[in-house]
């Protein structure tokens, strides 16, 4: 009988990503409701130091799957390692961050263990019977919210967008039992290999992890004009995003792209500047908690989902907003 809640912990440079800690905090609440344990599953190399942090955020047990083959993420190796870990643990619920890695890994593991998977969720809760998860995910560009459940039991898996659940306060007094799972890679030649890691060097906050995002679209008219968004973003400690049209024009890097073919995000505040609101873009940001749109076209679709709208030339409105914010902040 499956039991407990497991969270796959995505690591970056030796530290757990924020979305994994958010899910761990929420898993702690679910487990308390169910009267079960929380197990954090970590795959990688040199990951033992992560156990203390994971305990502080709610893990009762930390399962480490460590091997040289897991130093960098590859689909086959991680899918095999996590599948083996879940078969051993048999949790009732398994949670992943809806990141690029999570979206690649979760469906492959779900297929291998015969689990049902709800993807890109914006809310989760557990029902009163103590074992059933309910997931909520947007469909058709956010026009409807689907309620997903698992009527036939088995392991219930979900990927959840970043910034959906609050990050709990770490409890330094908490400890967790740590177990290491021996992993033996397949003897068959790997279908993929990491040849080189090339990192983009920059001081900007990652769009996927940011609590506030200021984005620009075709209305920015050029790469040089994103400077006015960067000034506003600096005051808000925000990331700078872009629509696909702005990326296609070469004004911003693809890593900044928000939308169906970019990153799906759920910040606390999303400010859309010069973005009309094509359905492909709305898919990527419609679950933001507060949306502010600045566009000179009063009929722009972005206004239909915006909480606040400013019908104005962004080159006039954004500097005014920045100036007022500086005044409020006393800068």
C-alpha positions as CSV (number, residue, x, y, z in Angstrom):
1,X,0.0,0.0,0.0
2,X,1.5,3.3,-1.1
3,X,2.1,5.8,1.8
4,X,3.7,9.1,2.6
5,X,4.7,12.0,0.5
6,X,7.9,12.1,-1.6
7,X,9.5,15.2,-3.1
8,X,12.1,15.1,-5.8
9,X,14.7,17.6,-4.9
10,X,16.2,19.4,-7.9
11,X,19.8,20.5,-7.2
12,X,21.7,23.4,-8.7
13,X,25.4,24.0,-7.8
14,X,25.1,21.9,-4.7
15,X,21.9,23.6,-3.4
16,X,18.3,22.6,-3.5
17,X,16.3,24.9,-5.9
18,X,13.7,27.1,-4.2
19,X,10.7,25.3,-5.9
20,X,11.8,22.0,-4.4
21,X,11.9,23.6,-0.9
22,X,8.5,25.1,-1.5
23,X,7.1,21.7,-2.3
24,X,8.9,20.2,0.7
25,X,7.2,22.8,2.9
26,X,3.8,21.9,1.4
27,X,4.5,18.2,1.6
28,X,5.1,18.6,5.4
29,X,1.5,20.0,5.7
30,X,0.1,17.2,3.6
31,X,2.0,14.6,5.6
32,X,0.8,16.0,8.9
33,X,-2.8,15.8,7.6
34,X,-2.3,12.2,6.5
35,X,-0.3,11.2,9.5
36,X,2.5,10.1,7.2
37,X,6.2,10.8,6.6
38,X,7.9,13.1,4.1
39,X,10.8,11.7,2.1
40,X,13.1,14.0,0.1
41,X,14.8,12.2,-2.8
42,X,18.1,13.7,-4.1
43,X,20.0,12.4,-7.1
44,X,23.5,13.6,-7.9
45,X,27.1,13.6,-6.8
46,X,28.5,15.2,-3.7
47,X,24.9,15.7,-2.4
48,X,25.2,14.6,1.2
49,X,25.4,18.1,2.6
50,X,21.9,18.8,1.3
51,X,20.3,16.6,4.0
52,X,20.5,19.1,6.8
53,X,18.7,21.8,4.8
54,X,16.0,19.4,3.6
55,X,15.3,18.3,7.2
56,X,14.8,22.0,8.2
57,X,12.2,22.4,5.5
58,X,10.2,19.4,6.6
59,X,11.8,16.1,5.5
60,X,11.5,13.2,7.9
61,X,13.8,11.1,5.7
62,X,16.3,12.0,3.0
63,X,17.1,9.4,0.4
64,X,20.4,10.1,-1.4
65,X,21.0,8.4,-4.8
66,X,24.7,9.2,-5.4
67,X,26.9,8.2,-8.4
68,X,29.3,9.7,-10.8
69,X,26.8,9.2,-13.6
70,X,24.4,11.5,-11.8
71,X,26.8,14.5,-11.5
72,X,25.0,16.2,-14.3
73,X,21.4,15.7,-15.4
74,X,20.8,13.2,-18.2
75,X,17.3,11.9,-18.8
76,X,18.1,8.2,-18.8
77,X,20.3,8.1,-15.7
78,X,18.0,10.2,-13.6
79,X,14.9,8.4,-14.7
80,X,16.5,5.0,-13.8
81,X,17.8,6.3,-10.5
82,X,14.5,7.9,-9.4
83,X,12.4,4.9,-10.6
84,X,14.5,2.6,-8.4
85,X,14.1,5.0,-5.5
86,X,10.3,5.2,-5.8
87,X,9.9,1.5,-6.2
88,X,11.7,1.1,-2.9
89,X,9.8,3.8,-1.1
90,X,6.3,3.3,-2.5
91,X,5.0,6.8,-1.6
92,X,1.4,7.7,-2.1
93,X,2.2,11.1,-3.5
94,X,5.3,12.3,-5.5
95,X,5.9,16.0,-6.2
96,X,8.2,17.7,-8.7
97,X,8.8,21.3,-9.6
98,X,7.4,22.2,-13.0
99,X,10.9,23.2,-14.2
100,X,12.5,22.3,-17.5
101,X,14.1,19.3,-15.7
102,X,11.0,18.3,-13.8
103,X,8.9,18.4,-17.0
104,X,11.4,16.1,-18.7
105,X,11.9,13.7,-15.8
106,X,8.4,13.3,-14.2
107,X,6.5,11.8,-17.2
108,X,9.3,9.3,-17.9
109,X,9.3,8.1,-14.3
110,X,5.5,8.0,-14.2
111,X,5.4,5.7,-17.2
112,X,8.0,3.3,-15.7
113,X,6.2,2.9,-12.4
114,X,2.6,3.1,-13.8
115,X,1.7,6.2,-11.9
116,X,-0.8,8.9,-12.9
117,X,0.7,12.3,-13.5
118,X,-0.9,15.8,-13.4
119,X,1.4,18.4,-14.9
120,X,2.0,22.1,-14.5
121,X,-0.3,22.4,-11.5
122,X,-1.2,25.6,-9.8
123,X,-2.8,24.1,-6.7
124,X,-2.9,20.9,-4.7
125,X,-4.8,19.5,-1.8
126,X,-5.5,16.2,-0.1
127,X,-8.9,14.9,0.6
128,X,-10.4,13.7,3.8
129,X,-9.9,10.0,3.2
130,X,-6.2,10.5,4.0
131,X,-4.8,9.1,0.7
132,X,-6.2,11.0,-2.3
133,X,-4.6,14.0,-3.9
134,X,-6.5,16.6,-5.9
135,X,-4.6,18.7,-8.4
136,X,-5.6,21.8,-10.3
137,X,-4.1,22.8,-13.6
138,X,-4.9,25.5,-16.2
139,X,-6.0,24.5,-19.7
140,X,-6.7,26.3,-22.9
141,X,-4.3,29.1,-22.1
142,X,-5.7,29.5,-18.6
143,X,-9.4,29.8,-19.7
144,X,-10.4,26.9,-17.5
145,X,-9.0,25.1,-14.5
146,X,-9.1,21.4,-14.6
147,X,-9.6,19.4,-11.3
148,X,-7.6,16.2,-11.5
149,X,-7.8,13.2,-9.2
150,X,-6.7,9.6,-9.1
151,X,-9.8,7.5,-8.7
152,X,-8.1,4.1,-9.1
153,X,-5.4,4.7,-6.4
154,X,-1.7,3.9,-7.0
155,X,1.1,6.4,-6.8
156,X,-0.1,10.0,-7.5
157,X,2.4,12.3,-9.2
158,X,2.3,16.0,-10.0
159,X,4.6,18.8,-11.3
160,X,3.9,22.1,-9.6
161,X,4.8,25.6,-10.9
162,X,7.4,27.7,-8.8
163,X,6.0,30.3,-6.4
164,X,2.7,28.5,-6.0
165,X,3.2,27.4,-2.4
166,X,4.9,29.7,0.2
167,X,8.4,28.7,1.4
168,X,8.1,27.6,5.0
169,X,10.4,28.9,7.7
170,X,13.3,26.5,8.2
171,X,13.4,24.8,11.6
172,X,17.0,24.3,12.7
173,X,16.0,21.9,15.4
174,X,14.6,19.4,12.9
175,X,16.6,16.4,11.9
176,X,16.0,13.7,9.3
177,X,17.1,10.1,8.9
178,X,19.5,9.8,6.0
179,X,19.7,6.8,3.7
180,X,21.9,6.2,0.7
181,X,20.6,4.1,-2.1
182,X,23.2,2.3,-4.2
183,X,22.6,3.0,-7.9
184,X,24.0,0.9,-10.7
185,X,23.8,2.6,-14.1
186,X,22.6,0.5,-17.0
187,X,25.4,-1.3,-18.8
188,X,24.0,-0.2,-22.1
189,X,25.7,2.8,-23.7
190,X,24.0,6.0,-22.7
191,X,21.9,7.6,-25.5
192,X,23.0,11.1,-24.4
193,X,26.0,12.6,-22.7
194,X,27.0,16.0,-21.4
195,X,29.8,17.3,-23.6
196,X,30.2,20.8,-22.1
197,X,28.4,23.0,-19.6
198,X,28.2,26.6,-20.7
199,X,26.7,29.0,-18.2
200,X,25.3,32.5,-18.9
201,X,27.1,34.9,-16.6
202,X,24.9,37.7,-15.3
203,X,23.6,39.4,-12.2
204,X,19.9,39.2,-13.2
205,X,17.5,37.0,-11.3
206,X,16.3,33.9,-13.1
207,X,12.8,34.5,-14.5
208,X,11.6,31.1,-13.4
209,X,12.5,31.7,-9.8
210,X,11.6,35.4,-9.4
211,X,8.7,36.6,-7.2
212,X,8.4,39.7,-9.4
213,X,8.9,39.8,-13.2
214,X,8.9,42.9,-15.5
215,X,8.4,41.8,-19.1
216,X,8.6,43.5,-22.4
217,X,7.2,42.7,-25.8
218,X,7.2,43.9,-29.4
219,X,6.2,47.3,-28.1
220,X,9.7,47.8,-26.7
221,X,10.8,48.5,-30.3
222,X,14.4,47.5,-29.7
223,X,16.9,45.8,-27.4
224,X,18.3,49.1,-26.1
225,X,14.9,50.1,-24.7
226,X,14.8,47.3,-22.2
227,X,17.0,49.5,-20.1
228,X,13.9,51.2,-18.8
229,X,12.5,47.9,-17.7
230,X,15.8,46.9,-16.0
231,X,15.7,50.2,-14.0
232,X,12.2,49.3,-12.8
233,X,13.2,45.7,-12.1
234,X,16.2,46.8,-10.0
235,X,13.9,48.8,-7.7
236,X,11.6,45.8,-7.3
237,X,14.4,43.2,-7.0
238,X,12.7,41.6,-10.1
239,X,13.7,39.6,-13.1
240,X,13.3,40.9,-16.6
241,X,11.3,38.8,-19.0
242,X,10.3,39.0,-22.6
243,X,7.6,37.8,-25.0
244,X,8.5,35.5,-27.9
245,X,8.3,38.3,-30.4
246,X,11.0,40.2,-28.4
247,X,13.2,37.1,-28.3
248,X,12.7,36.4,-32.0
249,X,13.8,39.9,-32.8
250,X,17.0,39.2,-30.8
251,X,16.3,41.8,-28.2
252,X,16.5,39.4,-25.3
253,X,18.0,35.9,-24.7
254,X,15.7,32.9,-24.9
255,X,16.4,32.3,-21.2
256,X,14.2,35.4,-20.5
257,X,11.3,34.2,-22.6
258,X,7.9,33.8,-20.9
259,X,5.2,31.8,-22.7
260,X,4.3,28.4,-24.2
261,X,7.7,28.0,-25.9
262,X,9.6,29.7,-23.1
263,X,9.1,29.5,-19.3
264,X,5.8,29.0,-17.5
265,X,6.0,31.2,-14.3
266,X,3.8,32.1,-11.4
267,X,5.3,35.2,-9.7
268,X,3.6,37.3,-7.1
269,X,3.7,40.3,-9.5
270,X,3.9,40.3,-13.3
271,X,4.2,43.6,-15.1
272,X,3.7,43.3,-18.9
273,X,5.0,46.3,-20.9
274,X,4.2,46.5,-24.6
275,X,2.9,43.0,-24.7
276,X,-0.4,42.5,-26.5
277,X,-1.3,39.2,-24.8
278,X,-1.2,36.5,-27.4
279,X,-2.5,33.2,-26.1
280,X,1.0,31.6,-26.3
281,X,2.2,34.3,-23.9
282,X,-0.8,34.1,-21.6
283,X,-0.1,30.3,-21.1
284,X,3.2,31.3,-19.5
285,X,2.1,33.9,-17.0
286,X,-1.7,33.8,-16.5
287,X,-1.3,32.1,-13.1
288,X,0.6,35.1,-11.7
289,X,-0.9,36.4,-8.5
290,X,-1.2,40.0,-9.6
291,X,-0.9,41.2,-13.2
292,X,-0.2,44.8,-14.3
293,X,-0.4,45.6,-18.0
294,X,0.9,48.7,-19.7
295,X,-0.1,49.1,-23.4
296,X,-1.3,51.9,-25.6
297,X,-3.9,49.7,-27.2
298,X,-7.0,49.6,-25.0
299,X,-8.2,46.5,-26.9
300,X,-5.1,44.5,-26.2
301,X,-6.0,41.0,-25.0
302,X,-3.6,41.3,-22.0
303,X,-6.1,43.7,-20.3
304,X,-8.7,40.9,-20.1
305,X,-6.6,39.0,-17.5
306,X,-4.8,42.0,-15.9
307,X,-5.7,43.0,-12.4
308,X,-4.5,46.6,-13.1
309,X,-4.2,48.2,-16.6
310,X,-2.5,51.4,-17.8
311,X,-3.6,52.5,-21.3
312,X,-0.6,54.6,-22.2
313,X,2.7,54.7,-24.1
314,X,5.0,52.5,-22.1
315,X,7.9,54.9,-22.8
316,X,6.0,57.5,-20.9
317,X,4.3,55.3,-18.3
318,X,7.2,53.1,-17.2
319,X,9.6,56.0,-16.3
320,X,6.8,57.6,-14.3
321,X,6.2,54.4,-12.4
322,X,9.9,54.1,-11.8
323,X,10.2,57.7,-10.6
324,X,7.2,57.3,-8.2
325,X,8.6,54.1,-6.8
326,X,12.0,55.7,-6.2
327,X,10.1,58.5,-4.3
328,X,8.2,55.9,-2.2
329,X,11.4,54.0,-1.4
330,X,13.2,57.1,-0.6
331,X,15.9,56.6,-3.2
